[in-house]
Amino acid sequence: MTHSSDHIQTAELTWRDGALPINTRFDDPYFSLNDGLAETRHVFLSGNHLPARFTDGFHIAELGFGTGLNMFTTLLEWRAAGMKTPLHFTSFEAFPMLAADMDKALRAFPEVHEIAAPFLAEWANGKRHIQTGDLTADIIIGDARETLPAWAGKADAWFLDGFSPAKNPELWGDDLLQEVANHTATNGTLATYTAAGFVRRNLASAGFIVTRTTGFGRKRHMTTAKWP
């Protein structure tokens, strides 16, 4: 059962090897064939110095929710760190996946799939502000170029996980990355799998201190940044 208004388009998928979801609009997979879980930990968690920086009320924001893999992987680490308050996670997504597709995709990662069920049950019912135990999630549907400027929050850490800049340049433009900067808390950080030169330049012109660092697997480089 899906709840969507006319202007919200759900993700159109094909499946490689029956397990890896490919977004047909962007012709791009949602996670690494090698090991999506290890990639999330390397790029987004280590790239933002997590879980070492976790504190009560810590807020993560993300461009590109996809399968939810990054959020659930972070929640695993949040629990392993013994945090006593909910993890706050806000993600901006233009083409939300159906709950059944998210469920199918996450089966590739049993430890993640195991903790996803409460969220997916709410998601299937059309909820987009979801509170389940130690997770407070807001998935903001629509074009981030419109929805992010309207967001009142500020993130301690950003995950930039849109489809590749070559295929989805809208999610890496200077105006949007300036909005990311505007919604970053003091001493906040950012990480992304891409090392594309124009992305690094846009982050720097938005005011971030940008670093190129070692990527995951076959990707030689990735990008991290700090808000001064």
Number of C-alpha atoms within 10 A of each C-alpha: 10 12 12 11 7 6 7 14 14 14 18 15 19 15 14 11 7 9 14 19 23 18 19 13 12 14 14 15 19 22 21 14 11 11 13 17 19 14 20 24 19 20 27 25 24 15 25 24 16 16 15 10 11 16 14 11 13 15 22 23 27 24 23 23 26 26 21 21 22 24 26 21 22 21 22 13 17 21 14 10 13 8 16 12 16 20 25 20 22 24 24 23 22 22 19 22 21 19 21 14 14 20 18 15 22 23 14 15 14 10 14 21 19 12 14 22 14 13 21 20 15 16 22 15 12 16 16 15 13 19 17 13 11 15 18 17 21 17 22 20 17 17 15 21 17 10 14 20 16 10 13 7 14 19 24 21 29 31 27 25 24 24 23 17 16 10 13 15 13 16 22 23 16 18 15 20 23 18 17 23 24 17 20 24 16 12 10 21 25 31 26 23 26 23 20 16 11 14 20 23 14 19 27 20 15 19 17 24 16 20 15 16 15 17 19 20 13 7 11 13 16 20 24 28 23 22 21 12
